[in-house]
Amino acid sequence: MREGLTEKRKRFVEAYCGEAKGNATEAARLAGYSGNQRTLESQASEILSIPEVSAAIRAYADKVRSSAIATAEEVQTFLTDVMRGAMSHAELNAMGEQVQVSPPWKVRVTAAVELGKMRGYSAPVKTDVNITGAPIVQVYLPSNGRDPA
């Protein structure tokens, strides 16, 4: 949290980015500001116009956002573990005992495909070709002396 903010403003920033879910009036109320609805709206507007508060909200939101969203490396590591069967989950066997089970092959193949897409590996795309007229087929045989190689 930015230096130079009062405790009340720090609470406002935390409430605004947290429980109030971006509602400045609610954040003001949660931070301890008092008054009726209009007074709280006015106070919230004033608080939001303070550059240090706006900067603290951006910093707080970036911090929360960055920890909440998986990085590409995390996703690739997860998909690699699933593909290799290193990830497992608990299931009950026929006797009612809990056992660790690797993902089925279909899930592992899907993980491999998704990982490949992320890494830029892709199979050739099927393309429809429209030919007008009769197609010409040329066959080169090594014995006819026209081998292109």
MORA-V915163 format. One record per residue. N is the residue number from 0. RES is the residue in one letter. NEAR is the number of other ideal C-beta (glycine too) atoms within 8 Angstrom. D_FIRST is the distance of its C-alpha to the first C-alpha in Angstrom with 1 decimal. Layout:
BEGIN
n = {N	N}
res = {RES	RES}
near = {NEAR	NEAR}
d_first = {D_FIRST	D_FIRST}
END
This chain:
BEGIN
n = {0	1	2	3	4	5	6	7	8	9	10	11	12	13	14	15	16	17	18	19	20	21	22	23	24	25	26	27	28	29	30	31	32	33	34	35	36	37	38	39	40	41	42	43	44	45	46	47	48	49	50	51	52	53	54	55	56	57	58	59	60	61	62	63	64	65	66	67	68	69	70	71	72	73	74	75	76	77	78	79	80	81	82	83	84	85	86	87	88	89	90	91	92	93	94	95	96	97	98	99	100	101	102	103	104	105	106	107	108	109	110	111	112	113	114	115	116	117	118	119	120	121	122	123	124	125	126	127	128	129	130	131	132	133	134	135	136	137	138	139	140	141	142	143	144	145	146	147	148}
res = {M	R	E	G	L	T	E	K	R	K	R	F	V	E	A	Y	C	G	E	A	K	G	N	A	T	E	A	A	R	L	A	G	Y	S	G	N	Q	R	T	L	E	S	Q	A	S	E	I	L	S	I	P	E	V	S	A	A	I	R	A	Y	A	D	K	V	R	S	S	A	I	A	T	A	E	E	V	Q	T	F	L	T	D	V	M	R	G	A	M	S	H	A	E	L	N	A	M	G	E	Q	V	Q	V	S	P	P	W	K	V	R	V	T	A	A	V	E	L	G	K	M	R	G	Y	S	A	P	V	K	T	D	V	N	I	T	G	A	P	I	V	Q	V	Y	L	P	S	N	G	R	D	P	A}
near = {8	8	3	4	12	5	6	9	14	11	11	16	15	11	14	12	10	7	6	11	6	6	8	13	10	11	14	14	8	11	12	6	11	5	7	5	6	7	9	14	10	8	11	14	9	8	12	10	7	9	5	10	14	10	9	14	12	8	10	12	9	8	8	9	8	7	6	5	6	6	6	7	6	8	10	11	8	10	13	11	9	13	11	7	9	7	9	9	7	8	7	7	8	3	4	5	6	6	8	6	8	8	11	6	5	6	9	14	9	8	13	10	8	9	12	9	9	10	7	5	5	7	3	4	5	4	4	4	4	4	5	3	4	3	5	4	4	4	4	8	7	5	4	7	4	6	8	4	2}
d_first = {0.0	3.8	6.6	9.4	8.4	10.9	10.6	12.5	10.3	7.3	10.2	11.5	8.7	9.1	12.8	13.1	11.9	13.7	16.8	17.5	17.6	16.9	19.1	17.6	20.4	19.8	16.1	17.1	19.7	17.6	15.1	18.2	19.5	23.3	26.2	28.3	27.3	27.8	25.9	22.9	23.3	23.5	20.5	18.4	19.9	19.1	15.4	15.2	17.1	14.6	13.4	9.9	9.5	11.3	9.3	5.9	8.6	10.1	7.4	6.9	10.6	11.5	10.0	12.0	14.8	15.3	15.6	17.8	20.2	22.8	23.4	26.9	27.6	26.7	29.0	31.7	31.6	31.9	34.8	36.4	36.4	37.9	40.4	41.5	41.8	39.2	37.3	39.1	39.0	40.9	44.0	46.9	50.2	53.7	53.9	50.6	48.8	45.3	45.4	42.9	44.0	43.0	42.5	45.8	47.0	46.3	42.5	42.6	44.3	41.9	39.0	40.9	41.5	37.9	36.9	39.6	38.3	34.8	36.4	38.7	41.9	44.1	47.8	49.9	49.7	53.0	54.3	57.1	59.8	62.3	65.6	68.3	71.8	73.0	70.7	72.3	72.0	73.0	73.7	74.0	76.0	76.3	80.1	80.4	79.1	76.1	73.4	70.3	69.1}
END
